[in-house]
Amino acid sequence: MSFKTTKFINFHNNTDLSVTIESWVDGSNEFQTKNINPGEKLVINSSVGEWHLTNYNLKNCKTTWNIGKFRSDPCASGNYSWMEYDDEFQCEYSKIPENISGLITLTQK
């Protein structure tokens, strides 16, 4: 049984925080990181179709906080994201009809 991995997804940081996205990229043997500013929208890639979200200054701390992770394809139970702070953040997947990849929107509650 083979699974198709969608390696690209549209991402919208609909928060007032800068977040960092970490992912594996083809030809790399370490996480690649990208800082996403508040309100920014862009296409991101991952060779495994999964991204990790972190924030350096979450809650005014001086350490990196793991916000959660999301995928371009749903898991067996249909979920696209898993948030460490699900009382504060939400990652929602939307299908984009004119595009083969979807849209993940990160929002603050």
Secondary structure as the mmCIF struct_conf table of DSSP 4:
data_model
#
loop_
_struct_conf.conf_type_id
_struct_conf.id
_struct_conf.beg_label_comp_id
_struct_conf.beg_label_asym_id
_struct_conf.beg_label_seq_id
_struct_conf.end_label_comp_id
_struct_conf.end_label_asym_id
_struct_conf.end_label_seq_id
STRN STRN1 PHE A 8 ASN A 14
BEND BEND1 THR A 15 LEU A 17
STRN STRN2 VAL A 19 SER A 23
TURN_TY1_P TURN_TY1_P1 ASP A 26 GLY A 27
BEND BEND2 ASN A 29 GLU A 30
STRN STRN3 GLN A 32 ILE A 36
TURN_TY1_P TURN_TY1_P2 PRO A 38 GLY A 39
STRN STRN4 LYS A 41 ASN A 45
TURN_TY1_P TURN_TY1_P3 SER A 47 VAL A 48
BEND BEND3 GLY A 49 GLY A 49
STRN STRN5 GLU A 50 ASN A 55
TURN_TY1_P TURN_TY1_P4 TYR A 56 ASN A 57
HELX_RH_3T_P HELX_RH_3T_P1 LEU A 58 ASN A 60
BEND BEND4 LYS A 62 THR A 63
STRN STRN6 TRP A 65 ARG A 71
BEND BEND5 SER A 72 ASP A 73
TURN_TY1_P TURN_TY1_P5 ALA A 76 SER A 77
BEND BEND6 GLY A 78 GLY A 78
STRN STRN7 SER A 81 MET A 83
TURN_TY1_P TURN_TY1_P6 GLU A 84 GLU A 88
STRN STRN8 PHE A 89 SER A 94
TURN_TY1_P TURN_TY1_P7 PRO A 97 GLU A 98
BEND BEND7 ASN A 99 SER A 101
STRN STRN9 LEU A 103 GLN A 108
#
